[in-house]
Amino acid sequence: MPIPLDKLDALPKSEQPASRTLAARGITPEERARVRALLKTATSYQPVDAEKDEAAKASREQSLAERDAALRVLRVWCEEWSTIARQLIRRKDWLIALGLASRKRPKKPAPVV
């Protein structure tokens, strides 16, 4: 089954307006060659070397640990900031805009009997 890139390359010279339109939209022969190379890489199978896989896994675990530590620091900062903001800002609409308060729902009226 031919891929659409092959169909674009096979356009006859009589289709020049279509080729110009595609080129104007960024689908040039160079771009098609780049996408074809990416497609070849994406569809090719490469077995993973066990040593490289272990190194990648260790690196990934280290970066996840660093991310978790950064998120903990951010959480502490956000809690401190929100505490200070709640003490200093008294206007309810400002607190709502900052996400530190919510609107009260109107009470339902008592049913008329």
C-alpha positions as CSV (number, residue, x, y, z in Angstrom):
1,M,0.0,0.0,0.0
2,P,1.6,3.3,-1.0
3,I,1.8,5.9,1.6
4,P,0.4,9.4,0.8
5,L,4.0,10.8,0.5
6,D,4.5,8.5,-2.5
7,K,1.3,9.8,-4.1
8,L,2.5,13.3,-3.7
9,D,5.8,12.5,-5.3
10,A,4.0,10.8,-8.2
11,L,1.9,13.9,-9.1
12,P,2.2,14.5,-12.8
13,K,3.5,17.8,-14.1
14,S,0.0,18.7,-15.1
15,E,-0.8,19.1,-11.4
16,Q,1.5,22.1,-11.0
17,P,-1.2,24.3,-9.3
18,A,-1.7,21.6,-6.7
19,S,2.1,21.3,-6.1
20,R,2.4,25.1,-5.8
21,T,-0.5,25.1,-3.3
22,L,1.1,22.4,-1.2
23,A,4.5,24.2,-1.3
24,A,2.8,27.4,-0.1
25,R,1.4,25.4,2.8
26,G,4.8,24.1,3.8
27,I,4.7,20.7,2.1
28,T,7.8,21.0,0.0
29,P,9.9,18.1,-1.4
30,E,12.4,18.7,1.4
31,E,9.6,18.4,4.1
32,R,8.3,15.3,2.5
33,A,11.8,13.8,2.6
34,R,12.1,14.7,6.3
35,V,8.7,13.2,7.1
36,R,9.6,10.1,5.1
37,A,12.8,9.7,7.2
38,L,10.8,10.1,10.4
39,L,8.2,7.6,9.2
40,K,11.0,5.1,8.5
41,T,12.4,5.5,12.0
42,A,9.0,5.2,13.6
43,T,8.1,2.0,11.7
44,S,11.5,0.3,12.1
45,Y,12.1,-2.2,14.9
46,Q,15.3,-1.9,16.9
47,P,15.9,-4.3,19.7
48,V,16.9,-2.6,22.9
49,D,20.3,-3.3,24.4
50,A,19.9,-4.5,28.0
51,E,22.7,-2.3,29.4
52,K,21.4,0.8,27.7
53,D,17.9,-0.1,29.0
54,E,19.1,-0.4,32.5
55,A,21.0,2.9,32.3
56,A,17.9,4.6,30.8
57,K,15.8,3.2,33.6
58,A,18.2,4.4,36.3
59,S,18.3,7.9,34.7
60,R,14.5,7.9,34.5
61,E,14.2,6.9,38.2
62,Q,16.6,9.7,39.1
63,S,14.7,12.3,37.1
64,L,11.5,11.2,38.7
65,A,13.0,11.5,42.2
66,E,14.2,15.0,41.3
67,R,10.7,15.9,40.0
68,D,9.1,14.6,43.2
69,A,11.5,16.6,45.3
70,A,10.7,19.8,43.3
71,L,7.0,19.1,43.6
72,R,7.3,18.8,47.4
73,V,9.2,22.2,47.5
74,L,6.5,23.7,45.3
75,R,3.7,22.3,47.5
76,V,5.3,23.9,50.7
77,W,5.6,27.2,48.9
78,C,2.0,27.1,47.7
79,E,0.7,26.3,51.1
80,E,2.7,29.2,52.7
81,W,1.6,31.6,50.0
82,S,-2.1,30.7,50.3
83,T,-1.9,31.1,54.1
84,I,-0.4,34.5,53.8
85,A,-2.8,35.5,51.1
86,R,-5.8,34.4,53.2
87,Q,-4.6,36.5,56.1
88,L,-3.8,39.7,54.1
89,I,-6.7,39.7,51.5
90,R,-10.1,40.3,53.0
91,R,-12.2,40.8,49.8
92,K,-14.1,37.7,49.1
93,D,-14.1,38.3,45.3
94,W,-10.3,38.6,45.2
95,L,-10.0,35.3,47.2
96,I,-12.4,33.7,44.8
97,A,-10.3,34.9,41.8
98,L,-7.2,33.5,43.4
99,G,-8.8,30.2,44.0
100,L,-8.6,30.5,47.7
101,A,-12.4,30.7,48.4
102,S,-15.6,29.7,46.7
103,R,-19.0,31.2,46.2
104,K,-21.8,30.3,48.6
105,R,-24.6,28.5,46.9
106,P,-27.9,30.3,47.3
107,K,-30.3,28.6,49.8
108,K,-33.3,27.0,48.2
109,P,-36.5,28.7,49.3
110,A,-38.9,26.7,51.4
111,P,-41.6,25.0,49.4
112,V,-44.9,26.8,49.5
113,V,-47.7,24.6,50.8
